[in-house]
Amino acid sequence: MPIQPLPHLWLLSDARNDALIEDALARLPGGSGFVFRHYHLPQEERRARFEMLRSICRSMNHCTILSGPAETARHWGADGVYGAPTALDDAADMLRIATAHDEAEIAAAERTVADAVMLSPVYATRSHPDGEALGPDRFRALAGSTRLPVIALGGMTPERARTLGVSRWAAIDGLS
């Protein structure tokens, strides 16, 4: 059963914010969301890191989502899964956050009946400095095309979220 209400603020983990993640989680308002990625770690280390960070999340009432297979998310005690819409098919019993970058991926997220879509990149990011950003107008058009809750990701900061007029947003660097 999905966690209600869906968090408005989301922190995503990455190799470059790993050293700051505990402090970043502690600074988030209670009831925020955390997407654990940490793809850089071997599986055993990744699980140990997840469990440690999940305990911080639990103490702050944060929703803890695993980027990975639903079976692993269940086994590790995550609240849900994060990934491409096609990876969410077997996660109906958990919160499902689909990644999307265009109309086709948003439509796939709707078919999967995701609980929300993380739409990116809104702005240029450090992780993909040469990647093409959606920009505010394209983001708004895509976000307006779906009935799913949309979480803005990509170069987001509190100031950009206010300027963009979004209530749900996520960041790696912008919250670390």
MOGI-V227950 format. One record per residue. N is the residue number from 1. RES is the residue in one letter. SS is DSSP state (H for helix, E for strand, C for the rest). PSI is psi in whole degrees, 0 to 359 (* if undefined). NEAR is the number of other C-alpha atoms within 10 Angstrom. Layout:
n->N res->RES ss->SS psi->PSI near->NEAR
n->N res->RES ss->SS psi->PSI near->NEAR
//
This chain:
n->1 res->M ss->C psi->127 near->9
n->2 res->P ss->C psi->148 near->13
n->3 res->I ss->C psi->134 near->12
n->4 res->Q ss->C psi->142 near->9
n->5 res->P ss->C psi->161 near->7
n->6 res->L ss->C psi->129 near->16
n->7 res->P ss->C psi->150 near->19
n->8 res->H ss->C psi->327 near->18
n->9 res->L ss->E psi->132 near->22
n->10 res->W ss->E psi->135 near->26
n->11 res->L ss->E psi->132 near->24
n->12 res->L ss->E psi->140 near->22
n->13 res->S ss->C psi->156 near->21
n->14 res->D ss->C psi->159 near->18
n->15 res->A ss->H psi->323 near->12
n->16 res->R ss->H psi->343 near->14
n->17 res->N ss->H psi->8 near->16
n->18 res->D ss->H psi->318 near->13
n->19 res->A ss->H psi->341 near->11
n->20 res->L ss->H psi->358 near->13
n->21 res->I ss->H psi->321 near->20
n->22 res->E ss->H psi->314 near->15
n->23 res->D ss->H psi->320 near->12
n->24 res->A ss->H psi->317 near->15
n->25 res->L ss->H psi->321 near->22
n->26 res->A ss->H psi->332 near->14
n->27 res->R ss->H psi->340 near->12
n->28 res->L ss->C psi->146 near->19
n->29 res->P ss->C psi->144 near->14
n->30 res->G ss->C psi->142 near->17
n->31 res->G ss->C psi->14 near->19
n->32 res->S ss->C psi->179 near->20
n->33 res->G ss->E psi->150 near->25
n->34 res->F ss->E psi->124 near->25
n->35 res->V ss->E psi->113 near->23
n->36 res->F ss->E psi->116 near->23
n->37 res->R ss->C psi->291 near->19
n->38 res->H ss->C psi->48 near->22
n->39 res->Y ss->C psi->342 near->13
n->40 res->H ss->C psi->348 near->11
n->41 res->L ss->C psi->145 near->12
n->42 res->P ss->C psi->155 near->9
n->43 res->Q ss->H psi->314 near->11
n->44 res->E ss->H psi->316 near->9
n->45 res->E ss->H psi->323 near->12
n->46 res->R ss->H psi->316 near->15
n->47 res->R ss->H psi->316 near->15
n->48 res->A ss->H psi->319 near->12
n->49 res->R ss->H psi->318 near->15
n->50 res->F ss->H psi->312 near->21
n->51 res->E ss->H psi->322 near->15
n->52 res->M ss->H psi->313 near->11
n->53 res->L ss->H psi->327 near->17
n->54 res->R ss->H psi->323 near->23
n->55 res->S ss->H psi->322 near->13
n->56 res->I ss->H psi->315 near->17
n->57 res->C ss->H psi->316 near->22
n->58 res->R ss->H psi->319 near->13
n->59 res->S ss->H psi->338 near->10
n->60 res->M ss->C psi->4 near->17
n->61 res->N ss->C psi->33 near->14
n->62 res->H ss->C psi->146 near->24
n->63 res->C ss->E psi->130 near->23
n->64 res->T ss->E psi->116 near->27
n->65 res->I ss->E psi->138 near->25
n->66 res->L ss->E psi->132 near->26
n->67 res->S ss->E psi->105 near->23
n->68 res->G ss->C psi->184 near->18
n->69 res->P ss->C psi->148 near->17
n->70 res->A ss->H psi->321 near->24
n->71 res->E ss->H psi->317 near->12
n->72 res->T ss->H psi->317 near->14
n->73 res->A ss->H psi->316 near->20
n->74 res->R ss->H psi->311 near->16
n->75 res->H ss->H psi->323 near->8
n->76 res->W ss->H psi->352 near->15
n->77 res->G ss->C psi->29 near->15
n->78 res->A ss->C psi->158 near->22
n->79 res->D ss->C psi->344 near->22
n->80 res->G ss->E psi->188 near->28
n->81 res->V ss->E psi->156 near->29
n->82 res->Y ss->E psi->133 near->27
n->83 res->G ss->E psi->189 near->21
n->84 res->A ss->E psi->147 near->21
n->85 res->P ss->H psi->321 near->23
n->86 res->T ss->H psi->339 near->13
n->87 res->A ss->H psi->357 near->18
n->88 res->L ss->H psi->358 near->24
n->89 res->D ss->C psi->322 near->16
n->90 res->D ss->C psi->26 near->13
n->91 res->A ss->C psi->29 near->19
n->92 res->A ss->C psi->340 near->17
n->93 res->D ss->C psi->5 near->12
n->94 res->M ss->C psi->169 near->21
n->95 res->L ss->E psi->131 near->24
n->96 res->R ss->E psi->114 near->30
n->97 res->I ss->E psi->113 near->27
n->98 res->A ss->E psi->141 near->28
n->99 res->T ss->E psi->144 near->23
n->100 res->A ss->E psi->147 near->23
n->101 res->H ss->C psi->353 near->17
n->102 res->D ss->C psi->182 near->15
n->103 res->E ss->H psi->317 near->14
n->104 res->A ss->H psi->319 near->10
n->105 res->E ss->H psi->327 near->18
n->106 res->I ss->H psi->316 near->28
n->107 res->A ss->H psi->320 near->15
n->108 res->A ss->H psi->320 near->17
n->109 res->A ss->H psi->322 near->29
n->110 res->E ss->H psi->319 near->18
n->111 res->R ss->H psi->325 near->12
n->112 res->T ss->H psi->346 near->19
n->113 res->V ss->C psi->49 near->17
n->114 res->A ss->C psi->157 near->25
n->115 res->D ss->C psi->337 near->20
n->116 res->A ss->E psi->163 near->22
n->117 res->V ss->E psi->132 near->28
n->118 res->M ss->E psi->107 near->27
n->119 res->L ss->E psi->125 near->24
n->120 res->S ss->C psi->169 near->24
n->121 res->P ss->C psi->132 near->21
n->122 res->V ss->C psi->312 near->23
n->123 res->Y ss->C psi->169 near->20
n->124 res->A ss->C psi->147 near->18
n->125 res->T ss->C psi->161 near->21
n->126 res->R ss->C psi->327 near->12
n->127 res->S ss->C psi->334 near->13
n->128 res->H ss->C psi->66 near->12
n->129 res->P ss->C psi->332 near->11
n->130 res->D ss->C psi->1 near->9
n->131 res->G ss->C psi->154 near->12
n->132 res->E ss->C psi->122 near->13
n->133 res->A ss->C psi->153 near->19
n->134 res->L ss->C psi->320 near->20
n->135 res->G ss->H psi->160 near->15
n->136 res->P ss->H psi->316 near->14
n->137 res->D ss->H psi->314 near->11
n->138 res->R ss->H psi->319 near->13
n->139 res->F ss->H psi->311 near->22
n->140 res->R ss->H psi->319 near->17
n->141 res->A ss->H psi->314 near->12
n->142 res->L ss->H psi->316 near->17
n->143 res->A ss->H psi->324 near->22
n->144 res->G ss->C psi->350 near->12
n->145 res->S ss->C psi->359 near->12
n->146 res->T ss->C psi->154 near->16
n->147 res->R ss->C psi->348 near->11
n->148 res->L ss->C psi->149 near->17
n->149 res->P ss->E psi->138 near->18
n->150 res->V ss->E psi->134 near->27
n->151 res->I ss->E psi->119 near->23
n->152 res->A ss->E psi->133 near->28
n->153 res->L ss->C psi->147 near->25
n->154 res->G ss->C psi->98 near->25
n->155 res->G ss->C psi->18 near->23
n->156 res->M ss->C psi->142 near->24
n->157 res->T ss->C psi->168 near->17
n->158 res->P ss->H psi->320 near->14
n->159 res->E ss->H psi->316 near->10
n->160 res->R ss->H psi->324 near->16
n->161 res->A ss->H psi->317 near->17
n->162 res->R ss->H psi->313 near->11
n->163 res->T ss->H psi->320 near->10
n->164 res->L ss->H psi->338 near->17
n->165 res->G ss->C psi->31 near->11
n->166 res->V ss->C psi->146 near->15
n->167 res->S ss->C psi->337 near->14
n->168 res->R ss->C psi->127 near->17
n->169 res->W ss->E psi->163 near->23
n->170 res->A ss->E psi->157 near->28
n->171 res->A ss->E psi->160 near->22
n->172 res->I ss->C psi->289 near->24
n->173 res->D ss->H psi->324 near->20
n->174 res->G ss->H psi->348 near->16
n->175 res->L ss->H psi->1 near->21
n->176 res->S ss->C psi->* near->20
//
